[in-house]
Every structure is written in structure tokens, then in C-alpha cells.
Amino acid sequence: MSAYRARAVVDLAAISANIKLIQSTCSVPVMAVVKADAYGHGLIPVAKAAISAGATWLGVALPEEAIALRKAGITAPILAWLASPGAPFNELIAHDIDIAIPSIAIFTEVLAAANALKKKARIHIEVDTGMSRGGFRDEWNTFLERSDLRDVEVIGIFSHFARADEADSDFNLQQKKRFAEMVTELGARGISPQIQHLANSAAALQDQDARMGMVRIGIAMYGLSPDYERMGSSKSLKLQPAMCLEARLHLVKVVDAGSSVGYGSGAQTTRKTKLGVVAMGYADGIPRMAKNAGIFIDGKRAPLIGRVSMDQFVVDLGPDATVKGGEWVCIFGNGDSGGYTADDWAAAVSSINYEIVTRIGPRVPRIYK
Ligand SMILES: *Cc1c(COP(=O)(O)O)cnc(C)c1O
């Protein structure tokens, strides 16, 4: 796809630096979480960069993400934690992909697929320690009774924090306590997985007790703060945002004061000004309801005006702007020279930076530097 209109420029050196920083902070093996097309940054190039930088594991949600990594020749251990009933378990097992087991139904399917292949499945038992999302809770005691737990290779046991960004929340203590109990209960059945893992980026960065045998790092490896308000900006965490989203100005025009802009006449100009039409819209992941965000060009911010359309949005460049159609503008980046960041766009729609980067659509080419 040609990048004549829009591009997400991904700095793989930033990803590498972020992984090295996390590794030296945590001193335990790092699983690079590359689900959702590596948070929108591009699955294969990011996975390769992460491994070169020292990550020893890759984590994904879906089976097809894991299989794509294997098909690209990646041999590092991979965990897929959202292989739902009906997933291609035989393919996962054939490709030596580790599978998260959160329920007896899924365990049963994995066993059947493994038996058919005459191969032992590699599993990580997922336990629900309080989030009430994935993992064993009500079925836990029944699962522990299963004698066929011996027919699989139990590589890991893991859980996930609900409130890792809130460093002093008692909920984290409760989850760690419950995790330790469940590890002990499994141990009492003679099963002691090599790797116990609990921490996502937020926990890895601020809770030494949560790091255990491995940390699962997503957002921080992309250089973004897990929680801007509670943990501070990328910069304060010494992380380097890896993605710079850019688009071309489709055209620039002068309009009078009182001109209505966009669908529903969502905004009115208050002065005679120059508007820039940016060739990206909500089909590309620009949030339709964004307010107080915009672009950066010529050393200045130009705010959004009116509603974002499917393929384009309008910015107020100001009456004195000298920029012309065809110039590249920055929608978000590392903010170093004063431009908007993914955190600014997230704040503009009461969301989080995770959503901003993962929603950049497939029409936007990823360019690597
Ligand atoms: C997405 C995910 C992670 C990574 O979380 P970040 O906050 O991006 O570091 C870790 N573990 C699991 C189970 C996840 O789903």
C-alpha cells in the first residue's frame, strides 16, 4: 500500500530501547505482547525487533496471531491466551504454540487435539484472581481433580491484574494472595509450572512483587504510559513512543468568520481563517467524537474543528498559516517538539492511549525506520 496520503511511522529502535529499559528495571524474562497487530504497530516487524532487543517470549490473544508469527519463521516461545472453543487447537499444538487454559471445556478440546496428533500440548493454566474475566474460578477445584492434567505439559500458570495502574490499591494485594494460594493448590497435586506470571506493563513498572517469573509487556514496549494520570507521561517513565501518525493535507482554503464546518454544522469559525483538510478519518481510527485534539505542522498545533468524517477531518490552521495542500502533518507522535501525543488524543475522547493506537485501521501503511 502506498503511503501517499497517510502513514504510521514506527520507530523500531524506540521499541528496542523500551524493552531494554524494562528488562533492566525488572531483571526477569520479558514476554513482548504483540496482540492486535502489535497494538497497531505491525505484528511481524515488531515481534522480530522485540526478540532482537532481548524479549524471550511473545504473547498474543488469538490463535491466528500466533500462527502468523510461526509462519514468519519466528521460533521463540509464544503464548496465545484467547483460543476460544472451536479454535484450531491442532494447528497451535503442531506449531508448538503454548495455549492458555481458562476452562474445562477448552482443556477438553486441547486434550482431544493433542491426542489426535499424538503430541503433548504446552499449556499455561489461567486463573481468575479477582478480575472476573479470563481464567478458572468456579471450576477450579474440579479442574484440580483431573488426572489427565498429566497428559499435557504445564509450562506456566498466570493471572491478570484488574487495577495494576493503581499502585496502592488493596485489590492488587488480594489478587497476589489469591494467585499464591492457587499456585499452592496446584502444587499440592504435584504440578509446579516452570513459569508463574502475573504482571502487565503497569505492574512490571511499579510492583516488584508482581514480576515473578516473567513480565508480560504490552503498552510500555510501544513507549506509552499504562496510565497517564496515575503513572505519568511516557517521558516521565523514560519510555519512547514508537508510533508517529502522519497524514497529508488534502487542501487548504480560506473561509470567512461564521462559516459552518462539517456534518451537522458541528462548528463555526469565529474569524476569517485558513482551514486544512486532513486526509484521514474515523475509518482510519481517528475518533469521531474527538475534541481538543488536532495536528502539528510548522511548529504549531492546529486544532480540529467540526466533526471527524469517515476519511477526512478539518483543522483550523489560523489566518496567518503558510502551509499548503500536500504537506505532511503530524496527528500524534512523541510530543517532543510540541505536537499532540496518543495520550492527548485519548484524553480528547475520554479513552486510553491503547485504544488510540490499536484502532489505526488497515488502510494506513506502517512504515519502519
Ligand atoms: C494485553 C495483555 C497484557 C499486556 O498489557 P499491557 O497493559 O499492555 O502491558 C498482558 N497480559 C494479558 C493477559 C493481556 O491480555
The ligand as a Tripos MOL2 file, in Angstrom:
@<TRIPOS>MOLECULE
LIG
   15    15     1     0     0
SMALL
NO_CHARGES

@<TRIPOS>ATOM
      1 C1         -2.8880   -7.2570   26.8050 C.3       1 LIG1
      2 C2         -2.3810   -8.0850   27.9240 C.ar      1 LIG1
      3 C3         -1.1530   -7.8010   28.5270 C.ar      1 LIG1
      4 C4         -0.3570   -6.5500   28.2250 C.3       1 LIG1
      5 O1         -0.9090   -5.4770   28.9450 O.3       1 LIG1
      6 P1         -0.2260   -4.0290   28.9280 P.3       1 LIG1
      7 O2         -1.0270   -3.2450   29.9000 O.co2     1 LIG1
      8 O3         -0.3680   -3.5250   27.5380 O.co2     1 LIG1
      9 O4          1.1880   -4.2190   29.3200 O.co2     1 LIG1
     10 C5         -0.6620   -8.6970   29.4600 C.ar      1 LIG1
     11 N1         -1.3560   -9.8010   29.7890 N.ar      1 LIG1
     12 C6         -2.5570  -10.0980   29.2640 C.ar      1 LIG1
     13 C7         -3.2710  -11.3250   29.6750 C.3       1 LIG1
     14 C8         -3.1230   -9.2320   28.3260 C.ar      1 LIG1
     15 O5         -4.3270   -9.5140   27.8040 O.3       1 LIG1
@<TRIPOS>BOND
     1     1     2 1
     2     2     3 ar
     3     2    14 ar
     4     3     4 1
     5     3    10 ar
     6     4     5 1
     7     5     6 1
     8     6     7 2
     9     6     8 1
    10     6     9 1
    11    10    11 ar
    12    11    12 ar
    13    12    13 1
    14    12    14 ar
    15    14    15 1
@<TRIPOS>SUBSTRUCTURE
     1 LIG1         1 GROUP 0 **** ****
